Amino acid sequence: MKNSINHALALRINELLKQKNLTRYRLAMNSGVSHSTLKNIIHETVENNLLSTVILLAGGFDMTVSEFLDSPLFLEENLKL
């Protein structure tokens, strides 16, 4: 089953929160992305996520954007484009 980009992003954030033992609040503080924006991304109420937001979130996880996107979730064959 293919995921939307927004769904893949929400899954990846939740995956990394667990891996890195971070709370949403801590990620918001680390990344500079507001807690409400982060909540909206995770609950998929944001229609179009900006690359700039993804860059900030990757930094909040202390990762590069490439590391953040290095997941099968973001392979073209797994996404509805």
C-alpha positions, -999 to 999 in steps of 0.1 A, spaced: 0 0 0 13 34 -9 14 63 15 9 100 8 39 121 14 22 137 45 15 102 59 51 91 53 64 122 70 41 116 100 53 80 102 89 90 100 86 116 127 69 91 150 96 64 142 124 88 150 107 101 182 107 65 195 143 57 182 158 88 198 135 87 229 123 123 223 90 138 231 71 160 206 77 189 229 115 183 229 115 179 191 96 212 188 121 229 211 151 214 193 139 221 158 122 255 162 90 241 147 61 251 169 45 224 189 11 231 172 27 228 137 44 195 147 11 182 161 -7 192 128 20 174 108 17 142 129 -21 143 127 -18 150 90 -40 181 90 -13 200 71 -21 198 34 14 207 20 44 203 42 73 227 33 108 215 27 119 242 51 99 225 79 115 192 71 149 207 72 141 222 107 127 188 119 158 170 107 180 194 126 158 188 157 166 151 154 203 161 150 203 147 115 209 159 80 179 161 57 194 132 37 195 111 69 159 120 77 147 110 43 168 78 42 139 56 49 119 32 28 89 54 36 101 79 11 109 56 -18 89 66 -49 74 31 -52 60 35 -16 44 69 -22 13 82 -39 25 111 -59 
